[in-house]
Amino acid sequence: MELRLVARTPPPGQRYWQPFELSPLFNDQWWCTWVDAQQDEYYSVFEGAVEVVRLHLEHHWQTFYVGVPAHVRRDGLQIQFIETAADQRRRRHALRAVEALASAYPDRVLIAYSECDEFWQALGWDQYQHEDADESPQLYQTLFVDPRSGQARS
């Protein structure tokens, strides 16, 4: 069955909002906080009528990484959080959600910081280290970049 990305949008005229409802299937500390409606984007990903994945995207990110190409610095779209519903894990929903996201943003380069390194590595994403990682590796996360996203741009 095909996955469907559904943008979570704030009520009209409301500056601060909670993008998601409480759910025992997701980590509420990540998804049920008050956020500024003028920043970031949130998506629910559905398979049929079932919410299987949640996404939090950021348009601004730290660019202090060694060897990151200029087009990534310019066009990077950060996946801040991605979570699969507890009862839907190990069914490739996160992979399919990332693919749907790449299709929805063909001119952007998908990036993510290390939190689930094995997942990003399994996708074949390129890895970059922070310019200060040698001095304080515990302070800096690895940056993962989807080498296939943003292909529409030259």
N, C-alpha and C positions, 0 to 999 in steps of 0.2 A: 504494500500500500504506500502511496506517495505521502511525503511529509509536507506540511503547510506551515509557513512562517506567518505569524500573526503579530503585528506591531502592537505593543502596549503603549497607549497614549494617555496623557493626563486629561482630566475633564477640562473643558474650555475655561480659560481665565484662571486656572488654578496653578500657582507657581510651584508649590511643593505637593508631592503626592506619593502614594505607595503603589509601585507598578504591579505588584502581585498580591493575591490573596494568600492567607495562611493555608498550608497544605502539609499533611504528614509525610508526603512523598518527596518534599524538597526541603533544603536547609533554610528555614525561615530567617535565620540571621543574615543570610545573603540577600534574600529576595523581598523581605517585608519591612524594609526600613524606609524612612521618608527621604525622598531625593528631590533635587532641583529639576523641574521640568524642562529647563533650558539647556540641560547638559545630558549627554549620553542617550542611548537608545536601549530599549528592552523588547524582547520577543518571547512569545510562547511558541513552541513548535508542536504541532498536532499531527497525530496519525489517526485519521478519522476524527472522532469526537474526543479522543484521549490526549491530554497534554503529556508529552513524553520528554521534552527538553525545555529548559529556560536558558536564555542568553542575555548577557549584559554587554553592550558595546560602548567603547569610548573612541572619540575622534582625535583626542590629543594624548600623546604618549611621550615618554622620555626618549630622546634620540641619541643618547650618549653611548652608542654601541659600536664596537670596532668592526669595520668592513661592511656596514649596512649600506647597500646601494642608495643613491640619491632618490630614485623613484619610490623606494620603500619609506624613506624619511618623509617624503612629500605626501604619499598616498596611503600610508598605513592606517588600517582600521583595526583597533585592538579588541580582541575578544577578552574582556575583563573577567567574566565568569561564564562557564557553561556547566550545566548540571543536568544529568538524566534522572528522571523520576526513579525512585528507589525500586519500584516494581517493574521497571522497564530496562534495567541495566543489562549489559552484555548482549544487546540485540542490534548493535551498530547504529542506534539512533543518533548518537553524538556525531559520528562520522557523516551520516546523511544530513544532519543539521548544518554542519560546517560546509558541506557541498552546496546545500540550498542557499546558505548565506553568501558563498562565493558567486553563485548565479544571480543573487539579488543585488550584489554590489560588484558588477564586472569591471569597474574602473578603479577599484580599491584593492590594496594588497592586505590580505588578512595576516595579522600578527597576534602573538600571545606570549605572555611571560610564563616562566616555569612555575607550575603548580602541579600539573599532571604531565611531567616530562615524558613518561612512557607513551602517553596518548599522542602528543605532538610528534615524537620521534617515529611512532608507528605510521603516522600520516606522511612521513618523509619530508617534514618541514626542515628548512635550513636553520642552523643554530648560530647565534652571535653572542659574544660576551661583552659585558659592560666595560668601558674603558678603564675603570678603576677596580675591576674584579681581581686582578693580581694582588693588589694591596689589601683588599678586604673582601674576599670571596663570599663570606657569610652575609654581606650586606646587599649583594646584587643578584638578581635573578637572570637566568639565561633568557634571551629573546628568541622566539621561534617565529619564522617567516614562511608562509606558504609560497613555494617557488612557482606555483601554477596560477595563483590569483593575480588579478590586475592585468591579464594578458591582452585586454582590449586596447590598452594604451601603448603607445610606442615610446 
